[in-house]
Amino acid sequence: MVSLVTTTPVRWGRLKLLLPLQRALLRPIVTALAYAEMSLAPRSTVLGFSVFCTDVGMNCGDLMTKTREALDLICRFDPRRFNRMTRDVRGIAVTTRGASFYDTSLRLIYLDRAVIGEKPDYIASTIVHEAVHARLYRSGVRSYVRIPHRHEEVCTAEEIEFAGKLPQSEALVEELKRALASRWRGCAAMGRSPAPPRP
Ligand SMILES: [Zn+2]
């Protein structure tokens, strides 16, 4: 998922015209608050990435260890992708918003706190997913708001390709394939907004 300032959905067509203005006005405030949160959070550099312990309820040492294990998997089994990530992504933080996402202003991947409790391969594939959002955005593909399901399909497909390179990853690959088949394509076919990426 890509975060471009989340706003409450508006049902009335006329008010929808105000949403771009609303986003433009809110964006600097949201970014300033995120910067403040980052500056106050414990941080560490892990394999070249700044990792911010932005969840006060989290064991920061555990976060750094898990992040290192996940980044190490990407570095060892997909070094080209890892090198791209170092250019596209500034760092990693934690969110309690219920889904992982990439922040385009801060160039940060926010991992949902539930993801940190998963195994390293799952954390790594989630980082890969969000890093693809980063790659798309920084390549000038900024149509997420208009066609989110297409972006999610691309990112999940890249996750599958990455997961396939990991040893003993059959279960993870199958889980991702099911997500790709049932979630994004299903949502697109029904013309509904996709659910947030998996926590
Ligand atoms: Zn996504």
Residues whose N, C-alpha, C, O or C-beta is under 5 A from the ligand:
A	BS01	ZN	M1 E152 C155 P197
